[in-house]
Amino acid sequence: MSQHTCGCGHDHGEKTEKAEEAKAKASTSASAYKILDTSEDEILDVHAIPHFVRHAAILGALASLNPGFALTIKAGHLPAPLLAQVEQLPGSFAYEVLVNGPEFWLVKITRESL
């Protein structure tokens, strides 16, 4: 990559191989991307989310799921209040307690329909 007089390292419009690659990637249609395979769910440790936004963050993540996809959360207690809020979301959800304490709880929440 050639640098010009300002020395910033950016090409500022000069054609480079990297710039062409970025342009090609940006123009790729959304249909070319595959839905992520969630057969091995990631576990979200809810303690990593600040308490004052915890439920909102989790509910937002669940609301964005397509049917058949799941989010597994790790909590310090059975998240009954959160599960009650999940019931208020559009569509339907199912949950399964994978680990039932006493050190922590793992709860898998699956979106069944929109």
VMD Tcl script that builds the backbone (N, CA, C; Angstrom):
set m [mol new atoms 342]
animate dup $m
set s [atomselect $m all]
$s set {name element resname resid chain x y z} {
  {N N MET 1 A 0.849 -1.177 0.000}
  {CA C MET 1 A 0.000 0.000 0.000}
  {C C MET 1 A 0.891 1.236 0.000}
  {N N SER 2 A 0.578 2.145 -0.875}
  {CA C SER 2 A 1.372 3.367 -0.929}
  {C C SER 2 A 0.768 4.423 -0.022}
  {N N GLN 3 A 1.624 5.140 0.671}
  {CA C GLN 3 A 1.158 6.225 1.513}
  {C C GLN 3 A 1.379 7.529 0.780}
  {N N HIS 4 A 0.536 8.468 1.050}
  {CA C HIS 4 A 0.707 9.773 0.429}
  {C C HIS 4 A 1.240 10.763 1.460}
  {N N THR 5 A 1.276 12.011 1.127}
  {CA C THR 5 A 2.007 12.984 1.933}
  {C C THR 5 A 1.497 13.180 3.356}
  {N N CYS 6 A 0.223 12.902 3.622}
  {CA C CYS 6 A -0.237 13.132 5.005}
  {C C CYS 6 A 0.302 12.065 5.947}
  {N N GLY 7 A 0.717 10.902 5.423}
  {CA C GLY 7 A 1.343 9.871 6.242}
  {C C GLY 7 A 0.400 9.117 7.160}
  {N N CYS 8 A -0.905 9.233 6.938}
  {CA C CYS 8 A -1.854 8.585 7.841}
  {C C CYS 8 A -1.952 7.085 7.620}
  {N N GLY 9 A -1.493 6.590 6.492}
  {CA C GLY 9 A -1.563 5.166 6.214}
  {C C GLY 9 A -2.777 4.758 5.416}
  {N N HIS 10 A -3.756 5.618 5.291}
  {CA C HIS 10 A -4.939 5.321 4.484}
  {C C HIS 10 A -4.673 5.669 3.034}
  {N N ASP 11 A -5.437 5.041 2.146}
  {CA C ASP 11 A -5.181 5.280 0.732}
  {C C ASP 11 A -5.952 6.471 0.172}
  {N N HIS 12 A -6.948 6.979 0.880}
  {CA C HIS 12 A -7.724 8.151 0.455}
  {C C HIS 12 A -8.102 8.110 -1.018}
  {N N GLY 13 A -8.681 6.989 -1.443}
  {CA C GLY 13 A -9.189 6.902 -2.797}
  {C C GLY 13 A -8.280 6.194 -3.775}
  {N N GLU 14 A -7.038 5.959 -3.412}
  {CA C GLU 14 A -6.177 5.231 -4.327}
  {C C GLU 14 A -6.665 3.787 -4.389}
  {N N LYS 15 A -6.651 3.203 -5.561}
  {CA C LYS 15 A -7.107 1.831 -5.747}
  {C C LYS 15 A -6.044 0.878 -5.211}
  {N N THR 16 A -6.471 0.031 -4.302}
  {CA C THR 16 A -5.568 -0.996 -3.792}
  {C C THR 16 A -6.305 -2.322 -3.813}
  {N N GLU 17 A -5.562 -3.385 -3.717}
  {CA C GLU 17 A -6.161 -4.715 -3.695}
  {C C GLU 17 A -7.080 -4.867 -2.488}
  {N N LYS 18 A -6.650 -4.348 -1.340}
  {CA C LYS 18 A -7.459 -4.436 -0.128}
  {C C LYS 18 A -8.773 -3.679 -0.283}
  {N N ALA 19 A -8.719 -2.503 -0.865}
  {CA C ALA 19 A -9.921 -1.702 -1.061}
  {C C ALA 19 A -10.887 -2.407 -1.998}
  {N N GLU 20 A -10.366 -3.040 -3.043}
  {CA C GLU 20 A -11.205 -3.776 -3.980}
  {C C GLU 20 A -11.866 -4.973 -3.298}
  {N N GLU 21 A -11.117 -5.667 -2.427}
  {CA C GLU 21 A -11.672 -6.798 -1.693}
  {C C GLU 21 A -12.792 -6.339 -0.767}
  {N N ALA 22 A -12.581 -5.241 -0.070}
  {CA C ALA 22 A -13.593 -4.715 0.839}
  {C C ALA 22 A -14.850 -4.327 0.074}
  {N N LYS 23 A -14.672 -3.716 -1.089}
  {CA C LYS 23 A -15.811 -3.311 -1.909}
  {C C LYS 23 A -16.590 -4.540 -2.372}
  {N N ALA 24 A -15.887 -5.588 -2.772}
  {CA C ALA 24 A -16.539 -6.813 -3.220}
  {C C ALA 24 A -17.320 -7.460 -2.080}
  {N N LYS 25 A -16.740 -7.476 -0.886}
  {CA C LYS 25 A -17.435 -8.055 0.264}
  {C C LYS 25 A -18.678 -7.250 0.599}
  {N N ALA 26 A -18.586 -5.942 0.542}
  {CA C ALA 26 A -19.714 -5.082 0.881}
  {C C ALA 26 A -20.855 -5.246 -0.110}
  {N N SER 27 A -20.534 -5.568 -1.360}
  {CA C SER 27 A -21.584 -5.686 -2.367}
  {C C SER 27 A -22.191 -7.076 -2.425}
  {N N THR 28 A -21.685 -8.021 -1.617}
  {CA C THR 28 A -22.249 -9.366 -1.581}
  {C C THR 28 A -23.654 -9.285 -1.015}
  {N N SER 29 A -24.597 -9.941 -1.678}
  {CA C SER 29 A -25.982 -9.874 -1.217}
  {C C SER 29 A -26.144 -10.621 0.098}
  {N N ALA 30 A -27.167 -10.216 0.854}
  {CA C ALA 30 A -27.435 -10.842 2.148}
  {C C ALA 30 A -27.776 -12.316 1.981}
  {N N SER 31 A -28.337 -12.702 0.831}
  {CA C SER 31 A -28.721 -14.099 0.630}
  {C C SER 31 A -27.507 -15.017 0.541}
  {N N ALA 32 A -26.328 -14.446 0.368}
  {CA C ALA 32 A -25.121 -15.271 0.281}
  {C C ALA 32 A -24.652 -15.724 1.656}
  {N N TYR 33 A -25.182 -15.145 2.716}
  {CA C TYR 33 A -24.767 -15.508 4.062}
  {C C TYR 33 A -25.670 -16.595 4.610}
  {N N LYS 34 A -25.084 -17.544 5.314}
  {CA C LYS 34 A -25.841 -18.640 5.889}
  {C C LYS 34 A -26.268 -18.279 7.302}
  {N N ILE 35 A -27.386 -18.840 7.719}
  {CA C ILE 35 A -27.811 -18.703 9.110}
  {C C ILE 35 A -26.829 -19.483 9.960}
  {N N LEU 36 A -26.455 -18.927 11.082}
  {CA C LEU 36 A -25.488 -19.587 11.959}
  {C C LEU 36 A -26.034 -20.892 12.501}
  {N N ASP 37 A -25.195 -21.888 12.558}
  {CA C ASP 37 A -25.555 -23.174 13.131}
  {C C ASP 37 A -25.478 -23.043 14.645}
  {N N THR 38 A -26.624 -23.185 15.297}
  {CA C THR 38 A -26.631 -23.070 16.753}
  {C C THR 38 A -26.882 -24.420 17.405}
  {N N SER 39 A -26.483 -25.498 16.725}
  {CA C SER 39 A -26.673 -26.814 17.314}
  {C C SER 39 A -25.840 -26.958 18.584}
  {N N GLU 40 A -24.753 -26.218 18.667}
  {CA C GLU 40 A -23.967 -26.170 19.896}
  {C C GLU 40 A -24.089 -24.747 20.423}
  {N N ASP 41 A -25.086 -24.540 21.280}
  {CA C ASP 41 A -25.396 -23.200 21.763}
  {C C ASP 41 A -24.272 -22.608 22.591}
  {N N GLU 42 A -24.092 -21.329 22.418}
  {CA C GLU 42 A -23.188 -20.593 23.292}
  {C C GLU 42 A -23.920 -20.361 24.610}
  {N N ILE 43 A -23.172 -20.212 25.662}
  {CA C ILE 43 A -23.760 -19.948 26.969}
  {C C ILE 43 A -23.479 -18.498 27.335}
  {N N LEU 44 A -24.541 -17.775 27.650}
  {CA C LEU 44 A -24.418 -16.385 28.064}
  {C C LEU 44 A -24.442 -16.329 29.588}
  {N N ASP 45 A -23.309 -15.959 30.180}
  {CA C ASP 45 A -23.248 -15.773 31.625}
  {C C ASP 45 A -23.840 -14.400 31.920}
  {N N VAL 46 A -25.011 -14.377 32.520}
  {CA C VAL 46 A -25.725 -13.111 32.709}
  {C C VAL 46 A -24.996 -12.162 33.652}
  {N N HIS 47 A -24.063 -12.691 34.454}
  {CA C HIS 47 A -23.319 -11.815 35.356}
  {C C HIS 47 A -22.380 -10.881 34.598}
  {N N ALA 48 A -22.132 -11.173 33.330}
  {CA C ALA 48 A -21.284 -10.300 32.516}
  {C C ALA 48 A -22.037 -9.060 32.046}
  {N N ILE 49 A -23.352 -9.044 32.240}
  {CA C ILE 49 A -24.195 -7.913 31.816}
  {C C ILE 49 A -24.522 -7.080 33.050}
  {N N PRO 50 A -24.322 -5.761 32.981}
  {CA C PRO 50 A -24.670 -4.923 34.149}
  {C C PRO 50 A -26.118 -5.168 34.590}
  {N N HIS 51 A -26.325 -5.259 35.890}
  {CA C HIS 51 A -27.627 -5.628 36.447}
  {C C HIS 51 A -28.760 -4.741 35.945}
  {N N PHE 52 A -28.528 -3.448 35.843}
  {CA C PHE 52 A -29.616 -2.536 35.496}
  {C C PHE 52 A -30.117 -2.681 34.064}
  {N N VAL 53 A -29.379 -3.371 33.203}
  {CA C VAL 53 A -29.833 -3.607 31.823}
  {C C VAL 53 A -29.916 -5.106 31.502}
  {N N ARG 54 A -29.710 -5.936 32.490}
  {CA C ARG 54 A -29.615 -7.382 32.246}
  {C C ARG 54 A -30.853 -7.960 31.570}
  {N N HIS 55 A -32.035 -7.746 32.157}
  {CA C HIS 55 A -33.245 -8.319 31.568}
  {C C HIS 55 A -33.507 -7.746 30.183}
  {N N ALA 56 A -33.336 -6.457 30.022}
  {CA C ALA 56 A -33.577 -5.828 28.714}
  {C C ALA 56 A -32.646 -6.409 27.649}
  {N N ALA 57 A -31.392 -6.621 28.000}
  {CA C ALA 57 A -30.422 -7.170 27.040}
  {C C ALA 57 A -30.793 -8.595 26.649}
  {N N ILE 58 A -31.161 -9.400 27.628}
  {CA C ILE 58 A -31.511 -10.789 27.347}
  {C C ILE 58 A -32.808 -10.857 26.544}
  {N N LEU 59 A -33.798 -10.057 26.919}
  {CA C LEU 59 A -35.065 -10.046 26.184}
  {C C LEU 59 A -34.861 -9.581 24.748}
  {N N GLY 60 A -33.987 -8.602 24.553}
  {CA C GLY 60 A -33.680 -8.149 23.193}
  {C C GLY 60 A -33.030 -9.238 22.370}
  {N N ALA 61 A -32.105 -9.980 22.983}
  {CA C ALA 61 A -31.447 -11.083 22.274}
  {C C ALA 61 A -32.463 -12.166 21.921}
  {N N LEU 62 A -33.344 -12.495 22.842}
  {CA C LEU 62 A -34.357 -13.514 22.581}
  {C C LEU 62 A -35.338 -13.062 21.498}
  {N N ALA 63 A -35.715 -11.797 21.520}
  {CA C ALA 63 A -36.652 -11.274 20.519}
  {C C ALA 63 A -36.064 -11.336 19.122}
  {N N SER 64 A -34.750 -11.323 19.015}
  {CA C SER 64 A -34.109 -11.333 17.697}
  {C C SER 64 A -33.928 -12.748 17.134}
  {N N LEU 65 A -34.219 -13.766 17.932}
  {CA C LEU 65 A -34.034 -15.144 17.478}
  {C C LEU 65 A -35.097 -15.546 16.459}
  {N N ASN 66 A -34.693 -16.334 15.487}
  {CA C ASN 66 A -35.631 -16.960 14.568}
  {C C ASN 66 A -36.134 -18.245 15.201}
  {N N PRO 67 A -37.309 -18.717 14.798}
  {CA C PRO 67 A -37.823 -19.973 15.345}
  {C C PRO 67 A -36.813 -21.108 15.184}
  {N N GLY 68 A -36.695 -21.906 16.238}
  {CA C GLY 68 A -35.764 -23.027 16.240}
  {C C GLY 68 A -34.418 -22.707 16.844}
  {N N PHE 69 A -34.138 -21.430 17.044}
  {CA C PHE 69 A -32.859 -21.026 17.624}
  {C C PHE 69 A -33.030 -20.801 19.117}
  {N N ALA 70 A -31.917 -20.947 19.849}
  {CA C ALA 70 A -31.977 -20.893 21.305}
  {C C ALA 70 A -30.856 -20.056 21.878}
  {N N LEU 71 A -31.077 -19.620 23.099}
  {CA C LEU 71 A -30.067 -18.922 23.893}
  {C C LEU 71 A -30.023 -19.636 25.236}
  {N N THR 72 A -28.841 -20.054 25.642}
  {CA C THR 72 A -28.670 -20.693 26.942}
  {C C THR 72 A -28.029 -19.681 27.873}
  {N N ILE 73 A -28.677 -19.454 29.011}
  {CA C ILE 73 A -28.158 -18.477 29.964}
  {C C ILE 73 A -27.680 -19.184 31.225}
  {N N LYS 74 A -26.662 -18.602 31.830}
  {CA C LYS 74 A -26.124 -19.074 33.101}
  {C C LYS 74 A -26.416 -17.999 34.133}
  {N N ALA 75 A -27.109 -18.389 35.201}
  {CA C ALA 75 A -27.504 -17.427 36.225}
  {C C ALA 75 A -27.224 -17.987 37.611}
  {N N GLY 76 A -27.204 -17.112 38.596}
  {CA C GLY 76 A -26.958 -17.503 39.982}
  {C C GLY 76 A -28.196 -17.998 40.690}
  {N N HIS 77 A -29.353 -17.977 40.009}
  {CA C HIS 77 A -30.619 -18.455 40.562}
  {C C HIS 77 A -31.514 -18.840 39.399}
  {N N LEU 78 A -32.576 -19.562 39.662}
  {CA C LEU 78 A -33.536 -19.855 38.613}
  {C C LEU 78 A -34.149 -18.520 38.178}
  {N N PRO 79 A -34.023 -18.155 36.914}
  {CA C PRO 79 A -34.466 -16.819 36.484}
  {C C PRO 79 A -35.976 -16.736 36.246}
  {N N ALA 80 A -36.765 -17.068 37.262}
  {CA C ALA 80 A -38.226 -17.064 37.142}
  {C C ALA 80 A -38.786 -15.704 36.705}
  {N N PRO 81 A -38.311 -14.569 37.275}
  {CA C PRO 81 A -38.840 -13.280 36.819}
  {C C PRO 81 A -38.558 -13.028 35.326}
  {N N LEU 82 A -37.378 -13.403 34.865}
  {CA C LEU 82 A -37.042 -13.248 33.449}
  {C C LEU 82 A -37.937 -14.138 32.595}
  {N N LEU 83 A -38.144 -15.376 33.011}
  {CA C LEU 83 A -38.982 -16.291 32.244}
  {C C LEU 83 A -40.416 -15.779 32.146}
  {N N ALA 84 A -40.902 -15.119 33.192}
  {CA C ALA 84 A -42.234 -14.511 33.140}
  {C C ALA 84 A -42.266 -13.395 32.096}
  {N N GLN 85 A -41.172 -12.626 31.990}
  {CA C GLN 85 A -41.101 -11.569 30.980}
  {C C GLN 85 A -41.001 -12.152 29.577}
  {N N VAL 86 A -40.320 -13.282 29.430}
  {CA C VAL 86 A -40.196 -13.941 28.125}
  {C C VAL 86 A -41.586 -14.311 27.606}
  {N N GLU 87 A -42.477 -14.727 28.496}
  {CA C GLU 87 A -43.834 -15.082 28.093}
  {C C GLU 87 A -44.589 -13.907 27.485}
  {N N GLN 88 A -44.158 -12.691 27.783}
  {CA C GLN 88 A -44.820 -11.498 27.253}
  {C C GLN 88 A -44.302 -11.098 25.869}
  {N N LEU 89 A -43.218 -11.720 25.419}
  {CA C LEU 89 A -42.663 -11.408 24.097}
  {C C LEU 89 A -43.576 -11.971 23.011}
  {N N PRO 90 A -43.571 -11.343 21.828}
  {CA C PRO 90 A -44.338 -11.895 20.707}
  {C C PRO 90 A -43.820 -13.289 20.344}
  {N N GLY 91 A -44.714 -14.128 19.862}
  {CA C GLY 91 A -44.327 -15.484 19.489}
  {C C GLY 91 A -44.365 -16.390 20.696}
  {N N SER 92 A -43.779 -17.568 20.531}
  {CA C SER 92 A -43.763 -18.494 21.656}
  {C C SER 92 A -42.348 -18.993 21.902}
  {N N PHE 93 A -42.071 -19.243 23.173}
  {CA C PHE 93 A -40.767 -19.701 23.618}
  {C C PHE 93 A -40.964 -20.904 24.540}
  {N N ALA 94 A -39.972 -21.768 24.557}
  {CA C ALA 94 A -39.947 -22.888 25.502}
  {C C ALA 94 A -38.629 -22.799 26.249}
  {N N TYR 95 A -38.623 -23.268 27.476}
  {CA C TYR 95 A -37.358 -23.276 28.199}
  {C C TYR 95 A -37.148 -24.629 28.859}
  {N N GLU 96 A -35.875 -24.924 29.051}
  {CA C GLU 96 A -35.470 -26.168 29.679}
  {C C GLU 96 A -34.354 -25.853 30.669}
  {N N VAL 97 A -34.511 -26.301 31.897}
  {CA C VAL 97 A -33.471 -26.121 32.909}
  {C C VAL 97 A -32.464 -27.252 32.708}
  {N N LEU 98 A -31.253 -26.883 32.296}
  {CA C LEU 98 A -30.200 -27.870 32.035}
  {C C LEU 98 A -29.408 -28.198 33.293}
  {N N VAL 99 A -29.170 -27.182 34.117}
  {CA C VAL 99 A -28.489 -27.355 35.409}
  {C C VAL 99 A -29.337 -26.618 36.437}
  {N N ASN 100 A -29.743 -27.343 37.488}
  {CA C ASN 100 A -30.666 -26.788 38.474}
  {C C ASN 100 A -29.964 -26.530 39.799}
  {N N GLY 101 A -28.948 -25.629 39.767}
  {CA C GLY 101 A -28.270 -25.197 40.972}
  {C C GLY 101 A -27.484 -26.294 41.655}
  {N N PRO 102 A -27.026 -26.085 42.848}
  {CA C PRO 102 A -27.191 -24.868 43.638}
  {C C PRO 102 A -26.143 -23.787 43.346}
  {N N GLU 103 A -25.048 -24.152 42.669}
  {CA C GLU 103 A -24.009 -23.152 42.393}
  {C C GLU 103 A -24.419 -22.194 41.290}
  {N N PHE 104 A -25.073 -22.725 40.254}
  {CA C PHE 104 A -25.560 -21.903 39.150}
  {C C PHE 104 A -26.651 -22.661 38.421}
  {N N TRP 105 A -27.396 -21.942 37.609}
  {CA C TRP 105 A -28.452 -22.529 36.799}
  {C C TRP 105 A -28.126 -22.274 35.337}
  {N N LEU 106 A -28.352 -23.289 34.506}
  {CA C LEU 106 A -28.275 -23.140 33.056}
  {C C LEU 106 A -29.685 -23.361 32.525}
  {N N VAL 107 A -30.173 -22.364 31.784}
  {CA C VAL 107 A -31.521 -22.445 31.236}
  {C C VAL 107 A -31.439 -22.184 29.739}
  {N N LYS 108 A -31.930 -23.133 28.966}
  {CA C LYS 108 A -31.964 -22.998 27.509}
  {C C LYS 108 A -33.358 -22.500 27.119}
  {N N ILE 109 A -33.363 -21.350 26.433}
  {CA C ILE 109 A -34.626 -20.740 26.003}
  {C C ILE 109 A -34.658 -20.794 24.476}
  {N N THR 110 A -35.661 -21.466 23.921}
  {CA C THR 110 A -35.774 -21.679 22.485}
  {C C THR 110 A -36.988 -20.956 21.946}
  {N N ARG 111 A -36.793 -20.244 20.847}
  {CA C ARG 111 A -37.935 -19.601 20.191}
  {C C ARG 111 A -38.630 -20.638 19.335}
  {N N GLU 112 A -39.928 -20.835 19.580}
  {CA C GLU 112 A -40.694 -21.815 18.821}
  {C C GLU 112 A -41.405 -21.204 17.623}
  {N N SER 113 A -41.887 -19.979 17.767}
  {CA C SER 113 A -42.584 -19.313 16.657}
  {C C SER 113 A -42.463 -17.807 16.806}
  {N N LEU 114 A -42.718 -17.112 15.686}
  {CA C LEU 114 A -42.639 -15.637 15.704}
  {C C LEU 114 A -43.890 -15.021 16.264}
}
mol reanalyze $m
mol bondsrecalc $m
mol representation Tube
mol addrep $m
